[in-house]
Amino acid sequence: MRFSVLGSGSKGNCVYVESGRTAVLIDGGFSGKEILRRLEGIGRDASKLDAICVTHEHNDHIAGVGVLSRRYRLPVHANPGTFAGGEAVFKKLWKRQEFDTGQEFTVKDLHIRSFRISHDTADPVGYLISSEDKVLGYCTDTGKTTHLMQQRLSFCSALILEFNHNLQLLKNGPYPPALQQRVRSPQGHLANEDSAAFLKDILHDGLQAVILAHLSEVNNSPQLAMAAAVAALPEGIGPELAIARQDLATRLFSID
């Protein structure tokens, strides 16, 4: 299994995942043109995609989903709440594949399971994407960690996890109090410290890579997020750590 975070942050989110003869996107929060450009940058072609799996209906996760679905005849997998909430942005889709949150489904060689997270949308989800014995976990846009999340993400081979903000930068930054409260709320976003504590709880020998994702450009920095993650790991051991950027795709990570 290989994957690349094509971009992550408040201006757009999209992840590419492939295994064998199968390739999918998790979310499509850039314009269709920009997603194509970023796919080309990692040497991949949108015509080879098999599906798009959507986590929730915020625009930075669905902006390009409709156009890609129509142009490349891609089924879009989402739960009913996300389809309803994103209707105005999705417009006509080539095919809708509804699932109930917690349900498992397959896209050719990939086995995909959704799980509930906590965000201010209709019914947000994270995903576990499996191929044989390799599992990629995807969990961003959640204001709290839960026992369910811990159960689902404890056996991942690789993990894309939100490290959204530094609490002091948020408190002393330009966001008005109402917006600060929204970010800090149980339906907002994870602080570096919360994400690091969660990572420490689910750490295991089989976890090969952790991608720190959805960093706020105003209330965080790559250095602060990385420092929090490093502090959660035993000295000198643990998974590879990398930062997902807003403006540039990561390399293709391989889960061996």
Secondary structure, DSSP 4 states (H G I P E B T S, - for coil): -EEEEEE-STT--EEEEEETTEEEEE---S-HHHHHHHHHHTT--GGG--EEE-----HHHHTTHHHHHHHHT-EEEE-HHHHHHTHHHH-S-SEEEE--TT-EEEETTEEEEEEE---SSSS-EEEEEEETTEEEEEE-S-SS--HHHHHHHTT-SEEEEE--B-HHHHHHSS--HHHHHHHHSTTS--BHHHHHHHHHHH--TT--EEEEE---TTT--HHHHHHHHHHHSPTT-S-EEEE--SSSPPP-EE--
